[in-house]
Amino acid sequence: MFESIQLRGIYLRVINSIGFYPALLVVISMILSIAFVSVEYLGFIQALKVRMAFFLVDTEENARAILTVLIGSVISLTVFSFSMVMVVLNTAGSNLSPRLIPGLVTRKPHQLVLGFYLGTIIFSTIMLINLDKQGSVSDVAKIPSLGILFALLMGLVSLILFVYFIHSISREVQVDNVLDRLFRKTKQGITEVIAQQAKSKGHDLPDVSHWYPLTSLSDGYYKGMDKSRLLKVAKKHNLTLYITIAQSDFVFKGQTILLCNEDIDTQDELHQEINACIIFYVEEYVSDHYSYGLKQISEIAVKALSPGINDPGTAAKAIDILCVLLIRALPLAGYTCIDEEDSEAPAMFCCEPSFERIVFDNLVQIKSYAKSDVFVVCKLIRSVHRVLISVDDPQKQEVLFLYMQSIVCDASAALDNQFDKAKIISALKEVQSTDPEYAEQLLKGLA
């Protein structure tokens, strides 16, 4: 059973590797070059080459010179492009957040460009190898001129892709573009979870207090599950499961990861089969879960507030984006039902991060770093107030009020001049429209 866990982990590492698409395009180029060499000297191809002789190389010396220059030039483009990737990754890790690196590495357009470079090199090299092969054909036929023409076209496309690559890679490290991309992907992830929860509104989470725990057989960061396979296991054994761990939680071996309505802890084979459906790996991709997008936006804000970067404007923009996403996340329930359509009773429930945890994980650290910056403190108060206006759940309101109280307490201890405190008081007065009594308490705490 654990072989399937390893295979799943290898699969995820392969498809998320920077070399996945380049390797795929290299294989395609090799197959294409072999196909060109195989059909180059067929009768109808020879007739076609006579008609388009104006575009074809007719001497071995010219062909060798063209291919040699082409291979060297594309190798130079490849080296420069890979160097640019390393610069972007280093800049993103040092100025924004190291957690952005997996997402930048797996950007498909850049992988395809690098793969096309490598494919052009491989294709041209195979054409060069096949120059002046001995055979029964004429001297002109010994030159794979049609393949060389195609290699030249690939070289021209490589130049166009190089211009696109430089333009695109230079935009990757612009913080506005990074935040915008994270915002769109995170919003999409939240919308998908809300839609999935809406489909199963008729299924309430049963009382799991008497259910039986099932422990993990391995360590790692929980990044999801093989839903279809786990559903099949649950249906086959007539089980109902409740995943108790949230996305990105670190799981220790022997820790409870789910609750089951039947006691299956002694059934080793079934225990292993269920564990084989749980996915652990280190990297954090926004496409896996919206919580990773929230975390990365939060870390960009914290990094911007560090003394080495000192960019409160970026922090303020990240705070605005986070609060917009918090408003989007308000309809989220504490669990999600996962089952096939038209099923009478769901076989699996998944835990979702609570609103309190989302606020704690993504806003508390910003508060700690921003307490001595009156501009960012006021931005936090006003942004959280906008979230507060959208909340109609008393528990969520209490979470936001407590957070604002901690902002005021930290700022009051860190700021000692009346100008800064006056600015914070001005921001707090906006809260009075929501809850005058609580706002009064916050103002007293600042006095």
C-alpha positions, 0 to 999 in steps of 0.5 A: 500500500505504501508503494502507492503513496511513494508513486503518488509523491513521485508523480506530484514531484515530477509534474511540479518540477521545472524539468517536466515540460522541457523533458517532454518537449525534448522527447517530442523533438527527438521523435520528430527528428527521427521522423524527418530523417526517416522520410527525408529520402523518400521519392515524393519528398525528393520531388517536393524538395526539387520544387522548393529548392530555393529554400533548401541547403544544397551543400554539406559545408553550408548545412554544417555551418548553419547547424553549428551556428544554430546549435551554439546560438540556441545554447547561449539563449538557453544558458541566459534564460536559465540564468534569468530564472535563477535570478528571478527565484533568488529575488522572489525568495529574498524580497517577497517570500520563499514560498513563492518559489514552487509556484514560479518554478512551475510556471508552464509558459516559462517551462515550455520556452525552455523546453522549446530551446532544448528541443531545437538543440536536440533536433539540430544536433540529430540533423548534424549527425545525419549529414553526409551519411553513406548510401545509394542516394545522390550527393544532394540527397545525403543532406537532410535539407528539409530537416535543416529548414525545419531546424532554422524555423525552430531557431527563428521561433526560439528568438521570438520566444526569447523576447517573450521570455525576457518580457515575462520573466521581468514581470514575474518579480514585480510585486503588483503582478505577484499579488494580483496573480495570488489574489485571482488564484486564491479567490478562485479556490475559495469560490470552488470550495463554497460551490462544493459546500453549496452542492451538499447543503442538505448533508449536515456533519453528524455527531462525531464525538463517539467515532473511532480515530484512525492514525497516520502511518507516516510523517509530513505536511498534509496536502490533500487526498486521492478523493476518488480512491478514498471514496471507493474505499469508504463505499466498499466497506460502508464507512463514513469518514471525517478528515480532522486535519486541515490543509498544510498541517504537519502530521506526526506518525501515530497522530489522528488524521480522521474519524470513522463511524466504524472501528477499523484500527485493528484491520491493518490492510484497510488502515494502510489502504486509507492511509495510502490515499492521504498525500504528504509533500513539502511544497505549497501550491495555491492550486491545492488549497486557498489557504496557501494563497492567503499565507503567501500574501500574508508573508509578502506583507510581513517581508515588506515590513522587515527592516531589510525591505522596508516597503509599507506600501506593498504591505498596505496593498497585501492587507487590502487583498487579504481583507477582500479575500476574508470577505469572500471566505465568510460563507465558508462552512467548517467542513466540506462534504465529498461524495458522488452526485445523487448520493443519499448520504455522504461518505466523507467530510473534510475539515476546513480552517475556521474563520478564527484560524484564518485570521490568526494565521494570516493577520496576527503576524502582520500586526506584530511587525506593523505595530510601530508603523502608524501608516500600516496600523491605520490600514489594518484597522480600516481594512478589518473594519471593512470586513467587520461591516460584512460580518453578521455572525457574532462569533466572527465579529468577536474574533475581529474585535479581539484582533483589533484590540490586540492591534491597539494594545501593540500600537499603544505600547510601540508608539509614544507620540501624540501625532501617531496616536491621533491618527490611530484614534481617527481610524478607530472612530470609523469603527463606531458606526459598527459597534460604538461601545466596543470602539469606545473600549478600544479608544480607552485602551489607546489613551 
